[in-house]
Amino acid sequence: MTFTTLLKNLTTNNMKTKEDFENGKQKVDEFEALTRPLMKYLCENHHPHVTIIITPTDAQLLYGKMSTGQIDDYILD
């Protein structure tokens, strides 16, 4: 999901006022600012098949050996 899509989802699902929209946009902008250094690190130090997963207690660098790509055939709307 792109940051634009995330922002759109935030605005259409939860935003009632302009202030709500600005707060949501600020959160997305802050999240993007935090993640860009990791994206840069991945691009400069690893191949395109690695992923970082961060939780409140752990960070993992994973290698994707095989993928089908995104399949949406079974998602209920």
C-alpha positions as CSV (number, residue, x, y, z in Angstrom):
1,M,0.0,0.0,0.0
2,T,1.4,3.4,-0.9
3,F,1.4,6.3,1.4
4,T,-1.2,8.0,-0.9
5,T,-3.5,5.0,-0.6
6,L,-3.0,5.0,3.1
7,L,-3.9,8.6,3.4
8,K,-6.9,8.1,1.2
9,N,-8.1,5.3,3.4
10,L,-7.6,7.3,6.5
11,T,-9.5,10.2,5.0
12,T,-12.5,8.3,3.6
13,N,-12.9,6.0,6.6
14,N,-12.2,8.1,9.6
15,M,-12.0,11.8,8.7
16,K,-15.0,14.0,9.4
17,T,-13.4,17.4,9.5
18,K,-10.6,19.3,7.9
19,E,-8.7,19.0,11.3
20,D,-9.1,15.2,11.2
21,F,-7.7,15.2,7.7
22,E,-4.7,17.3,8.6
23,N,-4.0,15.1,11.7
24,G,-4.2,12.0,9.5
25,K,-1.9,13.6,6.8
26,Q,0.6,14.6,9.6
27,K,0.7,11.0,10.9
28,V,1.3,9.6,7.4
29,D,4.0,12.3,6.7
30,E,5.7,11.4,10.1
31,F,5.6,7.7,9.3
32,E,7.1,8.3,5.8
33,A,9.9,10.4,7.4
34,L,10.7,7.6,9.8
35,T,10.7,4.8,7.2
36,R,12.7,6.5,4.4
37,P,16.1,6.0,6.1
38,L,15.3,2.2,6.3
39,M,14.3,2.2,2.6
40,K,17.5,4.0,1.7
41,Y,19.5,1.5,3.8
42,L,17.9,-1.5,2.1
43,C,18.6,0.0,-1.4
44,E,22.2,0.8,-0.6
45,N,23.1,-2.4,1.3
46,H,20.9,-5.2,0.1
47,H,19.3,-6.7,-3.0
48,P,15.6,-6.0,-3.8
49,H,14.3,-9.2,-2.3
50,V,14.7,-8.3,1.3
51,T,12.1,-7.0,3.7
52,I,12.4,-5.4,7.1
53,I,9.7,-6.2,9.7
54,I,9.7,-4.1,12.8
55,T,7.6,-4.7,15.9
56,P,7.7,-3.0,19.3
57,T,10.2,-5.6,20.5
58,D,12.1,-6.9,17.5
59,A,13.4,-6.0,14.0
60,Q,14.0,-8.6,11.3
61,L,15.7,-8.5,8.0
62,L,14.2,-11.2,5.8
63,Y,15.1,-12.6,2.4
64,G,12.3,-13.4,0.0
65,K,13.3,-16.5,-2.0
66,M,10.1,-17.0,-3.9
67,S,6.8,-15.0,-4.3
68,T,3.6,-15.3,-6.3
69,G,3.1,-11.6,-6.3
70,Q,-0.1,-10.1,-4.9
71,I,-3.1,-12.2,-5.6
72,D,-6.5,-10.6,-4.9
73,D,-8.7,-13.2,-6.4
74,Y,-10.1,-14.4,-3.0
75,I,-10.6,-11.1,-1.3
76,L,-14.2,-10.3,-0.5
77,D,-15.2,-6.8,-1.2
